Amino acid sequence: MPAKTLVVVAHPALATSRVNRGWLAALSRHPDRITVHSLYDAYPDGRIDVAAERALLDAHDRVVFQFPMFWFATPALLKQWFDDVLGYGYAFGPGGDALVGKRFGVAVSTGGKAEAYRAGDQNAYTLSEFLRPIQQTVAFVRGIYTAPHALQGALYGITDDEIAADAEAYVAELLGETAAATVAA
């Protein structure tokens, strides 16, 4: 049976996002293999249903966190999701083995161009370095972190055709049509 992927989308202004909306349009064509779950739609009041979120995690083979980079971090509701859902006794600690061996990935968009995310350049660090907290979280819950998917330069004239092509590449990765590398912790 093919892997079932949960895409946890955390975009507080999805209606204005060309990249994330493009990704979602491509993802939505595969409901048999990809479940899209928008945190800001599900929890407009910010109150996360931990039991429901854990049930979603348990029902999927792989989880991808999709978000725009905001001030070099995840949007606030995704950080809260990590804090609330990945709790003691579920994701770590005694009896906390629910996520052992589960594959996790990231799909991130940035306003800045890829060149800005180089050591010593405008943002001082690489995109991979900004994603380290997620990578370490996955390691802590004994999951498997896969290489991130990124589309950068959203604020610098990226075309609709480029977004559409990237969305198809993203979906191909999730469907296993291209190899996704595993990143060592």
N, CA, C and O of each residue as an XYZ file, in Angstrom:
740
protein
N       0.849     -1.179      0.000
C       0.000      0.000      0.000
C       0.897      1.246      0.000
O       1.853      1.303      0.773
N       0.611      2.246     -0.850
C       1.439      3.460     -0.899
C       1.361      4.238      0.405
O       0.362      4.179      1.122
N       2.431      4.967      0.698
C       2.484      5.780      1.914
C       1.424      6.868      1.864
O       1.149      7.444      0.812
N       0.840      7.134      3.014
C      -0.150      8.201      3.165
C       0.544      9.358      3.879
O       1.136      9.176      4.943
N       0.467     10.548      3.286
C       1.167     11.712      3.795
C       0.193     12.735      4.344
O      -0.813     13.057      3.711
N       0.502     13.243      5.530
C      -0.231     14.343      6.143
C       0.584     15.614      5.930
O       1.742     15.684      6.342
N      -0.008     16.612      5.294
C       0.648     17.901      5.121
C      -0.019     18.874      6.088
O      -1.176     19.253      5.911
N       0.733     19.271      7.113
C       0.260     20.221      8.116
C       0.645     21.613      7.623
O       1.814     21.997      7.649
N      -0.359     22.356      7.175
C      -0.134     23.676      6.595
C      -0.305     24.737      7.671
O      -1.312     24.763      8.379
N       0.687     25.609      7.787
C       0.619     26.696      8.772
C       0.916     28.007      8.057
O       2.063     28.449      7.988
N      -0.124     28.610      7.535
C       0.014     29.906      6.864
C      -1.111     30.806      7.354
O      -2.276     30.556      7.041
N      -0.786     31.851      8.120
C      -1.832     32.697      8.689
C      -2.539     33.592      7.672
O      -3.573     34.179      7.991
N      -2.007     33.707      6.466
C      -2.636     34.544      5.433
C      -2.611     33.801      4.101
O      -2.110     34.314      3.100
N      -3.148     32.606      4.101
C      -3.076     31.729      2.937
C      -3.695     32.372      1.687
O      -3.209     32.157      0.576
N      -4.739     33.139      1.861
C      -5.418     33.750      0.711
C      -4.499     34.681     -0.072
O      -4.741     34.931     -1.253
N      -3.461     35.191      0.555
C      -2.547     36.114     -0.128
C      -1.250     35.444     -0.572
O      -0.374     36.109     -1.125
N      -1.117     34.166     -0.344
C       0.124     33.455     -0.672
C       0.037     32.800     -2.031
O      -0.791     31.913     -2.239
N       0.864     33.214     -2.944
C       0.893     32.580     -4.255
C       1.555     31.210     -4.178
O       1.059     30.253     -4.773
N       2.663     31.101     -3.457
C       3.405     29.847     -3.395
C       2.612     28.768     -2.658
O       2.377     27.695     -3.214
N       2.203     29.027     -1.440
C       1.510     28.003     -0.656
C       0.162     27.633     -1.269
O      -0.234     26.468     -1.219
N      -0.547     28.598     -1.845
C      -1.799     28.269     -2.543
C      -1.516     27.398     -3.764
O      -2.274     26.473     -4.055
N      -0.431     27.690     -4.479
C      -0.051     26.856     -5.624
C       0.286     25.440     -5.199
O      -0.112     24.471     -5.847
N       1.020     25.330     -4.105
C       1.336     24.003     -3.582
C       0.057     23.255     -3.215
O      -0.096     22.080     -3.546
N      -0.865     23.944     -2.528
C      -2.103     23.285     -2.091
C      -2.964     22.845     -3.268
O      -3.586     21.785     -3.214
N      -3.009     23.635     -4.319
C      -3.781     23.240     -5.501
C      -3.242     21.932     -6.070
O      -4.017     21.051     -6.443
N      -1.927     21.802     -6.138
C      -1.322     20.559     -6.653
C      -1.543     19.400     -5.690
O      -1.842     18.287     -6.125
N      -1.402     19.640     -4.400
C      -1.601     18.582     -3.406
C      -3.035     18.059     -3.414
O      -3.273     16.864     -3.244
N      -3.979     18.967     -3.612
C      -5.398     18.596     -3.522
C      -5.833     17.635     -4.619
O      -6.906     17.040     -4.521
N      -5.032     17.471     -5.650
C      -5.373     16.522     -6.718
C      -5.063     15.074     -6.340
O      -5.280     14.166     -7.143
N      -4.556     14.851     -5.122
C      -4.173     13.495     -4.694
C      -4.735     13.155     -3.307
O      -3.979     12.775     -2.413
N      -6.053     13.288     -3.122
C      -6.618     13.069     -1.788
C      -6.496     11.635     -1.292
O      -6.610     11.387     -0.092
N      -6.267     10.695     -2.187
C      -6.111      9.301     -1.791
C      -4.764      9.049     -1.125
O      -4.615      8.081     -0.378
N      -3.779      9.910     -1.388
C      -2.427      9.718     -0.848
C      -1.957     10.865      0.038
O      -1.039     10.697      0.841
N      -2.591     12.041     -0.107
C      -2.132     13.225      0.618
C      -3.317     13.873      1.325
O      -4.313     14.234      0.697
N      -3.193     14.013      2.640
C      -4.190     14.717      3.439
C      -3.644     16.103      3.752
O      -2.568     16.235      4.336
N      -4.383     17.127      3.365
C      -3.981     18.504      3.651
C      -4.755     18.979      4.872
O      -5.980     18.876      4.928
N      -4.020     19.497      5.845
C      -4.624     19.934      7.105
C      -4.111     21.336      7.436
O      -2.956     21.502      7.830
N      -4.962     22.328      7.276
C      -4.583     23.719      7.522
C      -4.863     24.100      8.975
O      -6.014     24.145      9.408
N      -3.806     24.369      9.707
C      -3.955     24.704     11.129
C      -4.740     25.989     11.350
O      -5.575     26.053     12.253
N      -4.489     27.007     10.544
C      -5.182     28.279     10.738
C      -6.657     28.181     10.373
O      -7.466     28.933     10.916
N      -7.031     27.287      9.477
C      -8.448     27.055      9.189
C      -9.088     26.229     10.299
O     -10.212     26.508     10.715
N      -8.379     25.221     10.774
C      -8.923     24.330     11.807
C      -9.023     25.008     13.170
O      -9.923     24.709     13.956
N      -8.093     25.924     13.445
C      -8.028     26.524     14.780
C      -7.907     28.045     14.706
O      -6.889     28.608     15.109
N      -8.938     28.710     14.194
C      -8.854     30.176     14.104
C      -8.747     30.852     15.472
O      -8.283     31.987     15.578
N      -9.182     30.141     16.515
C      -9.079     30.677     17.870
C      -7.758     30.294     18.549
O      -7.496     30.703     19.679
N      -6.928     29.504     17.850
C      -5.639     29.107     18.405
C      -5.700     27.971     19.403
O      -4.678     27.622     19.994
N      -6.865     27.387     19.608
C      -7.013     26.279     20.567
C      -6.919     24.955     19.812
O      -7.845     24.557     19.105
N      -5.804     24.297     19.974
C      -5.526     23.065     19.229
C      -6.146     21.862     19.922
O      -5.982     21.675     21.128
N      -6.854     21.055     19.156
C      -7.434     19.806     19.658
C      -6.333     18.740     19.593
O      -6.105     18.129     18.549
N      -5.668     18.532     20.710
C      -4.511     17.641     20.756
C      -4.888     16.213     20.363
O      -4.154     15.571     19.612
N      -6.002     15.715     20.851
C      -6.415     14.339     20.521
C      -6.655     14.191     19.022
O      -6.251     13.188     18.433
N      -7.296     15.159     18.402
C      -7.555     15.100     16.964
C      -6.251     15.153     16.174
O      -6.094     14.442     15.181
N      -5.327     15.985     16.611
C      -4.042     16.100     15.907
C      -3.235     14.808     16.040
O      -2.601     14.374     15.078
N      -3.252     14.209     17.188
C      -2.535     12.943     17.376
C      -3.161     11.836     16.549
O      -2.451     10.981     16.019
N      -4.486     11.842     16.431
C      -5.157     10.845     15.594
C      -4.731     11.006     14.133
O      -4.523     10.014     13.433
N      -4.600     12.250     13.675
C      -4.113     12.479     12.309
C      -2.691     11.955     12.144
O      -2.378     11.299     11.151
N      -1.842     12.242     13.110
C      -0.462     11.746     13.047
C      -0.435     10.224     12.980
O       0.285      9.640     12.170
N      -1.220      9.594     13.835
C      -1.246      8.131     13.907
C      -1.754      7.497     12.609
O      -1.377      6.371     12.284
N      -2.599      8.207     11.871
C      -3.220      7.663     10.662
C      -2.362      7.827      9.408
O      -2.751      7.378      8.330
N      -1.209      8.463      9.539
C      -0.377      8.741      8.368
C       1.029      8.187      8.549
O       1.541      8.088      9.664
N       1.643      7.828      7.417
C       2.995      7.277      7.423
C       4.062      8.357      7.462
O       5.168      8.147      7.960
N       3.703      9.520      6.925
C       4.670     10.606      6.809
C       3.950     11.917      7.092
O       2.754     12.055      6.832
N       4.702     12.882      7.633
C       4.168     14.199      7.957
C       5.083     15.248      7.339
O       6.306     15.175      7.463
N       4.475     16.222      6.673
C       5.220     17.346      6.117
C       4.658     18.622      6.729
O       3.446     18.834      6.733
N       5.537     19.465      7.242
C       5.149     20.759      7.776
C       5.370     21.788      6.678
O       6.504     22.034      6.269
N       4.287     22.387      6.205
C       4.352     23.355      5.109
C       4.053     24.738      5.655
O       3.020     24.959      6.288
N       4.968     25.669      5.403
C       4.793     27.013      5.944
C       5.700     28.012      5.232
O       6.676     27.627      4.587
N       5.369     29.302      5.355
C       6.284     30.338      4.894
C       7.241     30.665      6.050
O       6.840     30.644      7.214
N       8.466     30.958      5.735
C       9.427     31.377      6.752
C       9.021     32.773      7.223
O       8.960     33.705      6.421
N       8.744     32.920      8.513
C       8.391     34.213      9.111
C       9.463     34.579     10.119
O       9.648     33.864     11.104
N      10.154     35.649      9.903
C      11.191     36.096     10.825
C      12.110     34.941     11.217
O      12.456     34.769     12.386
N      12.492     34.162     10.221
C      13.474     33.090     10.369
C      12.978     31.939     11.237
O      13.774     31.232     11.856
N      11.668     31.757     11.280
C      11.076     30.699     12.095
C       9.727     30.292     11.484
O       9.308     30.826     10.457
N       9.070     29.349     12.131
C       7.738     28.933     11.703
C       6.712     29.973     12.146
O       6.981     30.742     13.069
N       5.548     30.013     11.512
C       4.457     30.827     12.036
C       4.083     30.345     13.446
O       4.301     29.184     13.794
N       3.532     31.235     14.231
C       3.280     30.979     15.653
C       2.419     29.739     15.912
O       2.704     28.978     16.837
N       1.388     29.528     15.123
C       0.500     28.392     15.398
C       1.196     27.058     15.173
O       0.862     26.078     15.839
N       2.142     26.991     14.264
C       2.892     25.744     14.092
C       3.783     25.491     15.303
O       3.889     24.355     15.767
N       4.417     26.526     15.812
C       5.220     26.358     17.039
C       4.332     25.877     18.183
O       4.723     24.994     18.946
N       3.150     26.451     18.301
C       2.219     26.007     19.341
C       1.809     24.556     19.114
O       1.669     23.791     20.068
N       1.618     24.178     17.853
C       1.269     22.796     17.524
C       2.351     21.854     18.052
O       2.035     20.853     18.694
N       3.626     22.163     17.788
C       4.726     21.340     18.310
C       4.632     21.245     19.836
O       4.730     20.156     20.401
N       4.446     22.374     20.487
C       4.399     22.403     21.950
C       3.248     21.572     22.516
O       3.425     20.840     23.490
N       2.078     21.686     21.906
C       0.883     21.024     22.433
C       0.792     19.545     22.039
O       0.492     18.697     22.880
N       1.046     19.240     20.789
C       0.774     17.900     20.254
C       1.888     16.904     20.582
O       1.608     15.747     20.895
N       3.121     17.332     20.514
C       4.237     16.401     20.717
C       4.592     16.287     22.200
O       5.725     16.550     22.604
N       3.628     15.900     22.980
C       3.769     15.883     24.422
C       4.410     14.637     25.015
O       4.551     13.597     24.370
N       4.783     14.795     26.256
C       5.354     13.733     27.087
C       4.370     12.576     27.167
O       3.177     12.784     27.387
N       4.860     11.381     26.994
C       4.010     10.195     27.043
C       3.399      9.847     25.696
O       2.855      8.756     25.524
N       3.483     10.755     24.748
C       3.023     10.477     23.386
C       4.216     10.451     22.432
O       4.442      9.462     21.735
N       4.970     11.538     22.409
C       6.081     11.664     21.466
C       7.443     11.409     22.102
O       8.420     11.161     21.395
N       7.515     11.466     23.411
C       8.779     11.214     24.116
C       8.470     10.833     25.555
O       7.330     10.932     26.010
N       9.509     10.395     26.265
C       9.339      9.967     27.650
C       8.769      8.563     27.716
O       8.580      7.919     26.684
N       8.490      8.079     28.933
C       7.927      6.739     29.082
C       6.627      6.597     28.290
O       5.704      7.396     28.449
N       6.567      5.587     27.449
C       5.386      5.365     26.621
C       5.289      6.303     25.423
O       4.351      6.196     24.633
N       6.226      7.206     25.280
C       6.183      8.204     24.214
C       6.853      7.748     22.946
O       7.843      8.335     22.508
N       6.318      6.705     22.357
C       6.952      6.140     21.164
C       6.055      6.193     19.933
O       6.284      5.455     18.974
N       5.041      7.048     19.942
C       4.073      7.100     18.840
C       4.688      7.513     17.507
O       4.155      7.175     16.450
N       5.803      8.239     17.546
C       6.366      8.778     16.308
C       7.687      8.130     15.901
O       8.323      8.559     14.938
N       8.092      7.105     16.631
C       9.355      6.438     16.329
C       9.331      5.887     14.908
O       8.432      5.131     14.541
N      10.315      6.268     14.122
C      10.437      5.773     12.759
C       9.547      6.448     11.729
O       9.649      6.148     10.539
N       8.679      7.350     12.157
C       7.814      8.068     11.214
C       8.659      9.081     10.455
O       9.556      9.700     11.027
N       8.374      9.250      9.173
C       9.114     10.190      8.328
C       8.490     11.582      8.437
O       7.269     11.738      8.417
N       9.348     12.575      8.551
C       8.917     13.968      8.644
C       9.686     14.810      7.635
O      10.868     14.577      7.382
N       9.006     15.778      7.073
C       9.655     16.694      6.154
C       9.130     18.094      6.333
O       8.225     18.345      7.128
N       9.711     18.998      5.583
C       9.341     20.408      5.608
C       9.184     20.874      4.173
O       9.979     20.512      3.306
N       8.161     21.674      3.922
C       8.017     22.409      2.661
C       7.924     23.874      3.079
O       6.962     24.286      3.727
N       8.926     24.646      2.704
C       9.012     26.023      3.182
C       9.171     26.985      2.011
O       9.868     26.702      1.036
N       8.515     28.106      2.134
C       8.691     29.177      1.157
C       9.345     30.355      1.869
O       9.130     30.594      3.058
N      10.147     31.077      1.102
C      10.767     32.279      1.661
C      10.518     33.451      0.723
O      10.446     33.285     -0.494
N      10.389     34.619      1.299
C      10.281     35.816      0.482
C      11.610     36.144     -0.163
O      11.669     36.580     -1.312
N      12.686     35.927      0.599
C      14.025     36.222      0.113
C      14.532     35.168     -0.852
O      14.128     34.006     -0.810
N      15.422     35.604     -1.716
C      16.032     34.691     -2.682
C      16.966     33.705     -1.991
O      17.431     33.954     -0.879
N      17.232     32.601     -2.647
C      18.115     31.573     -2.094
C      19.485     32.141     -1.744
O      20.091     31.732     -0.754
N      19.980     33.084     -2.553
C      21.302     33.667     -2.309
C      21.388     34.369     -0.958
O      22.472     34.478     -0.385
N      20.252     34.848     -0.445
C      20.243     35.537      0.850
C      20.437     34.567      2.009
O      20.783     34.971      3.119
N      20.212     33.282      1.740
C      20.326     32.246      2.766
C      21.621     31.468      2.588
O      21.619     30.256      2.373
N      22.706     32.188      2.682
C      24.038     31.580      2.637
C      24.828     32.108      3.819
O      24.639     33.246      4.249
N      25.700     31.286      4.334
C      26.548     31.718      5.446
C      27.256     33.004      5.047
O      27.885     33.076      3.991
N      27.149     34.016      5.898
C      27.820     35.274      5.660
C      27.096     36.224      4.735
O      27.567     37.342      4.530
N      25.964     35.826      4.165
C      25.237     36.710      3.267
C      24.176     37.480      4.049
O      24.266     37.590      5.272
N      23.183     38.008      3.359
C      22.177     38.891      3.953
C      21.569     38.339      5.245
O      21.453     39.064      6.233
N      21.183     37.064      5.243
C      20.541     36.469      6.425
C      21.511     35.712      7.313
O      21.097     35.121      8.311
N      22.769     35.716      6.979
C      23.871     35.179      7.788
C      23.935     33.656      7.886
O      25.003     33.102      8.147
N      22.827     32.983      7.682
C      22.777     31.534      7.855
C      22.086     30.882      6.670
O      21.387     31.545      5.904
N      22.284     29.589      6.526
C      21.614     28.842      5.467
C      20.185     28.519      5.882
O      19.845     28.560      7.065
N      19.361     28.200      4.904
C      17.994     27.792      5.202
C      17.999     26.552      6.092
O      17.191     26.442      7.015
N      18.898     25.630      5.819
C      19.013     24.429      6.639
C      19.265     24.776      8.106
O      18.719     24.134      9.003
N      20.084     25.780      8.342
C      20.347     26.181      9.729
C      19.104     26.758     10.393
O      18.878     26.532     11.581
N      18.298     27.497      9.643
C      17.056     28.032     10.216
C      16.048     26.929     10.506
O      15.178     27.099     11.360
N      16.148     25.808      9.814
C      15.226     24.689     10.026
C      15.705     23.707     11.096
O      15.013     22.729     11.379
N      16.856     23.941     11.686
C      17.407     23.016     12.700
C      16.464     22.705     13.855
O      16.425     21.554     14.290
N      15.699     23.668     14.380
C      14.787     23.301     15.472
C      13.792     22.204     15.085
O      13.470     21.345     15.905
N      13.309     22.228     13.853
C      12.392     21.171     13.416
C      13.152     19.862     13.266
O      12.670     18.811     13.690
N      14.319     19.915     12.676
C      15.127     18.711     12.514
C      15.435     18.091     13.876
O      15.350     16.873     14.030
N      15.785     18.903     14.852
C      16.092     18.375     16.185
C      14.843     17.848     16.879
O      14.912     16.858     17.607
N      13.706     18.495     16.662
C      12.450     18.001     17.221
C      12.156     16.602     16.693
O      11.777     15.710     17.452
N      12.333     16.416     15.391
C      12.108     15.100     14.791
C      13.082     14.076     15.376
O      12.687     12.948     15.674
N      14.337     14.456     15.541
C      15.312     13.541     16.144
C      14.913     13.196     17.580
O      15.046     12.051     18.010
N      14.429     14.184     18.309
C      14.063     13.977     19.713
C      12.906     12.985     19.863
O      12.871     12.206     20.815
N      11.961     13.018     18.919
C      10.831     12.083     18.992
C      11.129     10.785     18.240
O      10.253      9.939     18.062
N      12.400     10.645     17.798
C      12.919      9.455     17.141
C      12.258      9.182     15.794
O      12.045      8.037     15.396
N      11.939     10.296     15.100
C      11.436     10.191     13.737
C      12.589     10.276     12.756
O      13.753     10.344     13.151
N      12.258     10.273     11.479
C      13.246     10.367     10.407
C      12.991     11.666      9.659
O      11.919     11.860      9.086
N      13.972     12.550      9.665
C      13.861     13.853      9.007
C      14.368     13.744      7.574
O      15.489     13.292      7.343
N      13.546     14.155      6.616
C      13.938     14.119      5.217
C      14.306     15.525      4.743
O      13.910     16.519      5.351
N      15.044     15.591      3.684
C      15.487     16.876      3.148
C      14.284     17.770      2.861
O      13.265     17.295      2.360
N      14.394     19.053      3.172
C      13.266     19.959      2.959
C      13.046     20.288      1.482
O      13.955     20.209      0.655
N      11.825     20.650      1.198
C      11.481     21.200     -0.115
C      11.337     22.706      0.098
O      10.642     23.136      1.018
N      11.979     23.497     -0.733
C      11.922     24.949     -0.557
C      11.720     25.653     -1.884
O      12.279     25.262     -2.909
N      10.922     26.681     -1.842
C      10.795     27.601     -2.968
C      11.096     28.981     -2.417
O      10.384     29.493     -1.552
N      12.150     29.566     -2.927
C      12.630     30.832     -2.383
C      12.493     31.954     -3.404
O      12.472     31.721     -4.613
N      12.400     33.170     -2.890
C      12.307     34.339     -3.755
C      10.893     34.763     -4.077
O      10.669     35.410     -5.100
N       9.923     34.417     -3.231
C       8.525     34.736     -3.506
C       8.279     36.237     -3.667
O       7.341     36.640     -4.355
N       9.095     37.046     -3.051
C       8.914     38.496     -3.145
C       9.697     39.127     -4.295
O       9.725     40.350     -4.430
N      10.326     38.303     -5.113
C      11.214     38.815     -6.154
C      10.840     38.349     -7.552
O      11.709     37.919     -8.310
N       9.576     38.426     -7.901
C       9.162     38.202     -9.271
C       9.070     36.767     -9.731
O       9.138     36.503    -10.931
N       8.917     35.837     -8.818
C       8.739     34.446     -9.227
C       7.430     34.349    -10.025
O       6.414     34.922     -9.631
N       7.461     33.635    -11.122
C       6.297     33.585    -12.013
C       5.320     32.489    -11.598
O       5.665     31.568    -10.857
N       4.102     32.615    -12.093
C       3.096     31.586    -11.840
C       3.539     30.249    -12.427
O       3.286     29.198    -11.839
N       4.202     30.285    -13.589
C       4.697     29.043    -14.198
C       5.768     28.391    -13.332
O       5.806     27.167    -13.207
N       6.633     29.198    -12.737
C       7.664     28.658    -11.841
C       7.033     28.045    -10.595
O       7.472     26.998    -10.121
N       6.012     28.695    -10.072
C       5.304     28.152     -8.900
C       4.627     26.836     -9.270
O       4.706     25.866     -8.515
N       3.970     26.792    -10.411
C       3.281     25.570    -10.843
C       4.272     24.425    -11.052
O       4.003     23.291    -10.656
N       5.404     24.714    -11.666
C       6.420     23.672    -11.881
C       6.967     23.177    -10.549
O       7.165     21.977    -10.361
N       7.208     24.098     -9.630
C       7.701     23.696     -8.314
C       6.651     22.875     -7.571
O       6.990     21.899     -6.902
N       5.389     23.257     -7.681
C       4.314     22.505     -7.025
C       4.271     21.071     -7.536
O       4.073     20.142     -6.752
N       4.452     20.882     -8.823
C       4.457     19.529     -9.382
C       5.658     18.736     -8.871
O       5.540     17.543     -8.589
N       6.803     19.388     -8.751
C       7.994     18.709     -8.205
C       7.769     18.318     -6.747
O       8.155     17.225     -6.333
N       7.155     19.191     -5.975
C       6.833     18.937     -4.566
C       5.910     17.717     -4.454
O       6.172     16.811     -3.662
N       4.846     17.695     -5.237
C       3.913     16.565     -5.211
C       4.629     15.278     -5.624
O       4.412     14.230     -5.015
N       5.467     15.346     -6.637
C       6.216     14.154     -7.071
C       7.076     13.609     -5.942
O       7.176     12.394     -5.768
N       7.697     14.497     -5.172
C       8.486     14.058     -4.013
C       7.590     13.318     -3.023
O       7.951     12.245     -2.538
N       6.432     13.884     -2.726
C       5.537     13.268     -1.741
C       4.967     11.941     -2.224
O       4.712     11.040     -1.425
N       4.771     11.826     -3.519
C       4.233     10.576     -4.058
C       5.316      9.535     -4.296
O       5.036      8.420     -4.735
N       6.564      9.915     -4.001
C       7.669      8.976     -4.139
C       8.167      8.822     -5.556
O       8.854      7.851     -5.873
N       7.828      9.776     -6.417
C       8.258      9.705     -7.803
C       9.657     10.262     -8.002
O      10.264     10.089     -9.059
N      10.159     10.933     -6.974
C      11.553     11.387     -6.945
C      12.123     10.997     -5.599
O      11.376     10.831     -4.635
N      13.399     10.853     -5.520
C      14.032     10.435     -4.260
C      14.134     11.618     -3.318
O      14.624     12.681     -3.701
N      13.678     11.444     -2.096
C      13.853     12.453     -1.047
C      14.949     11.954     -0.121
O      14.864     10.859      0.436
N      15.942     12.745      0.027
C      17.084     12.348      0.865
C      16.717     12.393      2.334
O      15.901     13.208      2.765
N      17.330     11.509      3.091
C      17.200     11.543      4.537
C      18.376     12.354      5.073
O      19.513     12.197      4.628
N      18.082     13.213      6.026
C      19.096     14.074      6.601
C      19.538     13.482      7.930
O      18.705     13.202      8.791
N      20.820     13.293      8.101
C      21.343     12.756      9.364
C      21.175     13.774     10.470
O      21.376     14.971     10.266
N      20.806     13.293     11.634
C      20.606     14.187     12.776
C      21.924     14.629     13.351
O      21.952     15.387     14.320
